[in-house]
């Protein structure tokens, strides 16, 4: 299990898709390749853009299929962040 505290890297509003891409490439993909579960911790994050969440997880869904979501836990998400994650996940499942 790896635990990724996003606040340290993105602050209270997760919007930088380059940071999301870096997290995906350096932390999430290596963890999944080792068959580890992932916790994405949104503690203290007030909001996120759709492009940030898309850069963070869409490639994982494309690469590993929607089953990858069974290995990812989204923690401490407020309703706004939950809605953005749902939009991205729904979009990826429909387009996949």
Beta strands, then each sheet from edge to edge (+ up, - down):
strand 1: 2-5
strand 2: 13-14
strand 3: 38-41
strand 4: 47-48
strand 5: 72-75
sheet 1: 1+ 3+ 5+
sheet 2: 2+ 4+
end
